[in-house]
Amino acid sequence: MSFNVTLLPGDGIGAEIIASAKSIIEKISDIFNIKINFTQELFGGCSYDKYGTPLTDEVIQLCKNSDAVLLGAVGGYKWDTLEHSKKPEAGLLKLRSELELFTNIRPAKVYDELLDASSLKNEILRGTDFIVLRELTGGIYFGRPRGFDDVSGYNTMIYTKAEVEQIARKAFTIARGRKKKVTNVDKANVLEVSQFWRKIVAEVHKDFQDVELQNMYVDNAAMQIVRDPKQFDVILTGNLFGDILSDISGIITGSLGMLPSASVGDKYSLYEPIHGSAPDIAGQNKANPLATISSVAMMFDITFDRKDISDVIENSIKETLAEGYRTADIFSEGSKLVSTNEMTKQILNNLTI
């Protein structure tokens, strides 16, 4: 068994967390006798610095020729003043579009060992395990017209029937393998595009009558995630709302450094932590690598169809947390404060069949 994986460390702490993830993949390869061929390229701000663009055509083609892409993080203060098309984040949007990664899967699972890392009460958090399913290649991030001048700025939120249908079917299918509940999140009381979205979701639901469908406005959903997160199973939502709600989920897990993600389409897949490039701690060996390592677990499960390997990785994370090891973002009194490298070493030590 052999796979080709493209590594795109990106900017800031990206190089550190991707190096951590690569070491995990290498040990997994040895344990399970799997061959992983790595190719690493520039992406984001560092690509702009060298090539004048955050995403080259060569990198796009390389990603299309790979079985999976593993991404670190992009962006930073250095590139904030660039015009929109040159920004690292524009490169990320373009990559998602080029690979047609219409589904973003963002799990929010609370480890019992990290209950004290969140500002929420333990009894609210314990047992939380839901997924934010975000439509990734449509909506206001891609709609036209868009722009600004001296007197106004404008963006267009637009969804086609096909776009809503494909993400809705994905949500109901995933829910069938979980607790059989989908919460559709929109702003249908104000936005016509949300009214259309809700209508199409309801039509798709007719093919999934064994799955419960609930509708919720996005402002209420944000409140409910921090009030009673255990009520959710699969949250289905658009690009903008999904971006916000999945970040809110960081308060559930204790840190954005704990949140992995998978972006998948019909042909390609990309895996990345949902946190940013954290330029303030870049190069200081302080970054939490667990979201990236969990993203690797998702890669083995979803793209490589090896849930057994995914479970081994997740169990190693859980065991390491149970042993008390914490990076600064999830540290609490009584636990062991460790660096990026030290956390990675403990995960490697616990990677056993």
N, C-alpha and C positions, 0 to 999 in steps of 0.2 A: 504494500500500500504506500503510495507516494502522493504528496500534495505540494503545490507551489504557492507560497505565501509572500505577498508584497508587504514590506514594512515601510510605513511613512511616519517617522517620528515627529516631524513637524517642528514646532517652536517651543520655547520655554522648557518645561519639565518633560516634554515629549520624548526626548532622547533617553532620559533616565527610566521612565516607565516602560518604554518599548524594550530597552535593554533587559529590564526585569522580566517582562513577558517572554522575551526570546529565550531566556535561560530556562524558564518553565517549560516552554515548548520543546526545547532540546532534551531536557530530562524525560519528558513524556515520550518523546520519540524513541529514546533508549529503552524505556520500560516496556513499551508496547510494540517495539520493532516497526516503527513507522518512519518513513523517510520524508523529511520536510525540507524543501529547497527554498531558501530565503533570497529575496532581492530587496535591497534598501535604496530608497531614493529621496530627494528633497521634495518638500511640499509645504505650502504656506508662505510665511514671511521669509524664511531662509531661501526658498526657491525664488521669490521675488528679488532678493538681494543678488542672486547669481544670474538669473535668467530674465529678470524684468517682468515675470508673471508668477503668480502663486501656484499655477498648475500648468505644466507643459503638456503638449500633445503626446510626447513620448511616455510620460507617466500615466496618462489616460490609457494608452494602448497596453502598457505593462499591466495595469490593473485588470484590464479586460482579458488578458492572457493568463491571469492567476486564478487559482481556486478560491482564494479569499484575500482580503486586504485587512491589515491591522494598522490602525491609525493612532497616533499619540494625541497631540493637541496642536491647534494653530492659533496664531495671533499674538498680540502684545503691544505695549505702548509705542514701540518703535515704528509701527506701521499704521497707527491710528489716523494719521493725517493724509494717507494715500487716497486717491479718488476711488470710488466704490469698486470698480472692476478690477483694481489692482490689490485690494485688501486680501489678506489671507482667508478671511471668512467667505469671500466671493469665490475663492478657489474651492472651498469645501462645498458650497452650493453647486458649483459647476460639476464637481466630481459626482455628487449624488445624482445630478441630472443625467450626466453622461452614462452612468452605470444603471440608470433607471431604478434606483433604490427607493421604491415608493413606500415601503413599510419600515418604520423605525420601532424596534421592540426595546422598551426600557423597563426592566424589572425593578421593583422596589420591595426588597425582602429584608426584614429585620432579623438579624442574628440575636439570639438571646444574650450572647456575650457582649453585645454592644448596646443594650437597653439604656445604660447610663450615659452613653455618648450623645444621646439626643436630649433636647431641652423639654421634650414631651414626657408625660408620666408613663411609667413602665406598663401600667394596666391598659393604657390606650394603645401602646405600641406592640405588645407581645402578641405574636401570631400573625402580624401583618405580612402579606405576600400578594402583591398585585402587579399588574403590568400596564404601563402606559403604551398604547399602540398609536403612534403618531404618523399621520400621512406626511410624507417627506419630500415629495417632488412637485407639489402643487401649492395652491393657496396664495397668501399675500407675499410670500418670499419669492415667488416666481411670476406673479401676475403682472400684466402690462395693461396700461401704461404705468410707469413709475418714474420718479425723479423729484427735483425741487429747483426752484429759482429764487429770486430775491423776495418774493411775496408769498409763496406757498410751497408745500411739499405734498406729495401724493403717492400712494401705493394702491394696487388693485387686488382685492381678495376675490378670487374666482376659482370655482371647481366645476369640472365636467361630470356627467353621469358616470362615465367609465372610471374616473379617478376615485369617486366615492364608492362605487361598487367593488372595486378590487381591494380597497383597504377594509371595507365592511366585511367582505367574505373572509379575509384574513383574520379579522377579529373574532368572528363567530366560530371559525374553524379552531383557532387557538383555545377559545373558551370551552369548546367541546371536550378538550383534553384536560381541562382544569375544573373549575367549580360551576361551569355552565351559566355564567352571568356576564353580560356586556353592559357597561354604562356608557352610553353615547353622550359626549360632552360637546355642547355648542353654545351659540348665543342667538337662538331662534326667536327670542322675544324682541330682538332689535335688528338683526341682520338677515336680509333676504337670502344671502348665500348659505346661511345656517338653516333657514327654513327649507331650502332645496336639499341641503345635506341630510337633514333629518328625514325628509320624505324618501330619499333614496335608501337610506339605512333601513327604514321600515319595510321597504319593498324587498330588500335582500333578506331581511329577517324571516320572511315567509318561507324560505328554504331551510331555516334553522329553528323550527318551532320547539325543539328540545332545549334551546338556550334562552334564558330570560333576557329581555331587553328593557333597560331603564334609560330614560332621558334625563339629563341634568344640565342646567346652565353653568357656564364655566366659572362664574364668580362663586356660585354655591359649591361647585366641585372643589375649588381651591380651599374653601373653608372646611369642607367635609374631609379632605385628605388629612388635615391636621386635627380635626375633631374626632373622627372615627374611621381611621384608615382601613380597618379590618372589613368594612362593608364592601370593599371593592375587590373585583377579580380581574377583569380586563376593562380598561378605560380606552374607549375608541374616540379619537378626536383629530382635528385638523393640524396643520403645520404650526401655526402660531400658538394655539392653545396647548398643543402637546409640548412645545418647547418650554413654556412656562410651567405647566403642571409637573413635568418630569423633574424640573429643577426644584420645585417645591418639595418633591419627594425626598430631596436631600436631607431635609429636617427629620424625616421619618427614620432614615438609616443612620443618622448621626453626622454624615458628611457626604458631599458630592464625590469625595474620593472613594466611596463604596459603590457607586452606581455605574454598572456596565451598560452597553447597548449593542444592538445588532441592527444594521440597516441592510435590508434584503429586497431583491426584486426577483424577476423570473429567471435571470441569468447569473447575476453577480451578487456578492455579499461583502460587506465592510463592517468591521468591528472596532469599537472605540469606547473609552470611558466618556462620560458625559461632562466631566469637569473641563475647565479651561486650561490654558498654558501656564498659569500661575508664574509670571515672570519674576515676581518678588522673591520666590524661593528657588528659581531655576539654578541648577548647578550646585546646590547646597546639600544634596543627598537627604532631603526632608520630605519629598513627595510620597504620597500614599500610592503604592502600586496595585492595590487590591482591586480597584475598578477595572484596570487593564487586564489583570490576571483573570478576573471573572468574565471579561469579554472574550478571553481566550477559551474559557470553558464553554461559552455560548457558541463560539466558532466550531469547536469539536462536536457539539450537540447538533447545531442547525445545519451547517454546511458539510461537515465530514461524516455526519450520521453516526457519531460515536458518543452516545450518551454515557456509556460506561466510563469513558475518559473524562467527560465533563464532570461526572459525579466525583471522580477521584480528585480533580482540581478543587471543586467546591468543598469537599471534605477536608482537604488540606488547609484551606482558608479557615474553615470553622475550627479545626483543631488548633491552628496557630493562634486564633483569637482566644480560644479557651485557655491556652497557656499564658495569656495575659499580654501578648506582644501588641504594641500600638504605635503607629506613627503619630505625629503631633496633632493632626486634625481630629483624631478619635481618642486621644489620650484622656484618661481620667485617673484620679488619685488611686494608687494601689496597683496600677498596671505598669508594664515595662515599656518605657519610651525607647523606640528604636528608629534607625535611619531607613531609607529606602532599601539599601543593600542588605541590612540586617533583617528586615521584614522578608525580603525575597529569599534570603538564606534559610529562614525558618520554614517558609512555604516549601522550599525544595527538600528540606529535611523530612517534612511530613507527607511528601508525595510517595505514597506506597499503595500497592494493590491490596 
